[in-house]
């Protein structure tokens, strides 16, 4: 069986999510992105403060 045929079979099984399921996953994605942004911001502040004494 070809790979393309297997992909098409999987797509046939897929169904549209309900509004409740869609909104739940959307909230989880937004929370995850926000959490990742906060972590990146904290790392940026720490790295800036760590290199500040070297600059001046």
PyMOL commands that set and color helices and strands:
alter all, ss='L'
color gray80, all
select helices_A, chain A and resi 3-13+19-55
alter helices_A, ss='H'
color red, helices_A
deselect
rebuild
show_as cartoon
